[in-house]
């Protein structure tokens, strides 16, 4: 089939359960221009090279007119650092990191292990006496949501409120060629503004009365260098809340699905629990939560013999790069003991996933705790129904029989 | 020719990073013969980068930087266990690397004819193939009676670092650092972090000028000054003074000034450990032992040897990206990669041997910034700030030589280095094109002279040096003039 329809086929809901043959076609095609004008890149080394190319912008306001959506008109202060370039990206990401990771908070994630394990046990206790559960609704969604709520300092009971905003935000960044994105984008902007106000208000309530959560840390940093403006705080907090639970749910769910499809590996992990950190890395390679990222070249950029023009959207298909046989031996095999596994699951370069350390710990704890329950479990539906998004790809439900 | 390259006797002289990585690689590549590693220091292999950083800050003890060892392939149970160095505590117990460690004994000579290594204890070791990985040592203060003053130290080994860390912890009134290369600058940085007054004396125009060129070295000057270092450039230390009991009390400078200090660290760069090869007939000189791209040593006539290999800081090797000049490097990454290539080639028949073509990379942490370099910044005529800015102390400086990119240096922006490494590897045109998201058009379009100084005018040695095309410098000396 024509390679310029690859993006349409990849994003087609019918191909959501198994986009990997399309990715193989993409790698074969090299850099492929699509009918909507965007360019797809699916080979490992080309993706890595573009991640490290300073001419590839994460700021959509740099797109040429025909590719510019509503979001391009947003004021800068409302943009989260994931959609900005250095030096602004660096400044905001560094501020956001102060209460989250090294150098200021090197023990933050590690100190949450006990809490994450306790939340996991609580969820597992609810399985008791049931013969059928939905891994998404009963486990993989509530776990990261509860964790990110505790970490940020957001009341867990508000989940129904921000779930809706979050859905609108995720929809607004989905890739749907041939569909006018204006309405989705308008809804996304609105949802971000509402969620931003909600989170900034929560933070304001903690000014001078800090808890041990990150919102408190943002508004009570005694160092003037640590201060975020009101708008910056809102944009950052929205990013962390959305990214903190829309991705890890896929990682855990994909993990369960993959292990139930590879029983030999499931048994092996039960026998050799030390393999779990490597197994999570392999999941991030084999069935990653994030399949694509977009960039905009600020100059004409040559990739693998193709010149991508300035201002045109470039879609980096990470999930394809992580299955590139030129980089990974036997790439379609799920091997928890795989060596030299520098997958693209968390991206690469300056925008490499901020929450990666937390996602790793959550997935390791969650899957380790689930293993004993999975040995006699079976998939009630295979493939399971998938969420609409081709970018953040994962099952909507994963019913299993215990 | 030996029948099976995976059998026989291999001796590695040098038990630091390169020696260890080579030993591990030999076993991984299936070498089953006898493997002996000779090391002058009594310690098992340890890591040096933390010695001028975490150790001086008291964050880690000098004896905790031992390198982890990759085990060899499973040994058959009836093989006798050879004595090995102790494993690093806290690591899971692993099968020790199958090698005979001769630690605490120096190699004193090489008999190429008899294929033997002579050792300081009178013993000799026969070999079928030899790897020379003797590295470097700290260049001492040139006047021995002054170098012997109590309170005059150098920094290269783990014992050096332990001594210096103790002295710093005792709170000297002032520390004098002679030489502002990477080691000297990191020591000065550690002193300031500990709140100690420190004077740095450098013969060149700026700290790090030998590695970065004069233009970017201005940033290093700014770092020293901003952190309260008493920085004296363009001066030499003429004498170290001591009191009646032989304790260091201060130094005289060439500009007539005197520095009162009670601790002195001599950071004048490195000396290659080649003296033991002086009569061997190998091409061994002040810049190291010359070898080909496959790590095989040259003899003094420029003939490549069959069974003698070189890796790490002690080697000089030709590099296609830098006009095939012989490169001399003192970099962690080079020691690892060259050792792996040398080990591969030692047990691999000729057609499947690999060249050592890695682009030089090194890093330094000092005064709260991370400096990382790829390529050879001193192989340049121009430099341009391609990303970031001097003002923010976050930047990428790209170096060019006759219109192509030969190096890049990042300050707090190491994540971009990979991109520039690829440009260097492909000899991309200099200056790099426009379009960097965080570039400043008015800056990126105007390259400046990189202002690379003659290394003879510096107190510090460059950690990367291009040393000409000739395998043996001694031959150049006897060439008749005119």
Contacts between the chains, C-beta under 8 A, distances in Angstrom:
chain1	res1	chain2	res2	distance
A	48	B	418	7.5
A	49	B	418	8.0
A	49	B	419	7.3
A	49	B	422	6.5
A	52	B	415	7.4
A	52	B	416	6.4
A	52	B	418	4.4
A	52	B	419	4.1
A	52	B	422	8.0
A	53	B	419	5.5
A	54	B	386	7.3
A	54	B	387	5.4
A	54	B	396	7.6
A	54	B	416	6.0
A	54	B	419	6.5
A	54	B	435	7.6
A	54	B	436	3.8
A	54	B	437	5.9
A	54	B	438	6.8
A	54	B	439	7.0
A	55	B	433	7.7
A	55	B	435	3.9
A	55	B	436	5.9
A	55	B	437	7.0
A	56	B	437	7.6
A	57	B	437	4.8
A	58	B	437	7.9
A	59	B	437	7.4
A	85	B	437	3.7
A	85	B	438	5.9
A	86	B	387	7.4
A	86	B	388	7.2
A	86	B	394	7.9
A	86	B	413	7.9
A	86	B	437	6.5
A	86	B	438	4.0
A	87	B	388	6.9
A	87	B	392	6.5
A	87	B	394	6.9
A	87	B	438	5.5
A	90	B	394	7.0
A	297	B	435	7.3
A	298	B	435	4.1
A	298	B	436	7.5
A	298	B	437	6.0
A	299	B	433	6.0
A	299	B	434	6.0
A	299	B	435	3.0
A	301	B	435	7.9
A	310	B	435	7.5
A	349	B	415	5.7
A	349	B	416	7.8
A	350	B	415	4.9
A	350	B	416	7.4
A	352	B	415	7.8
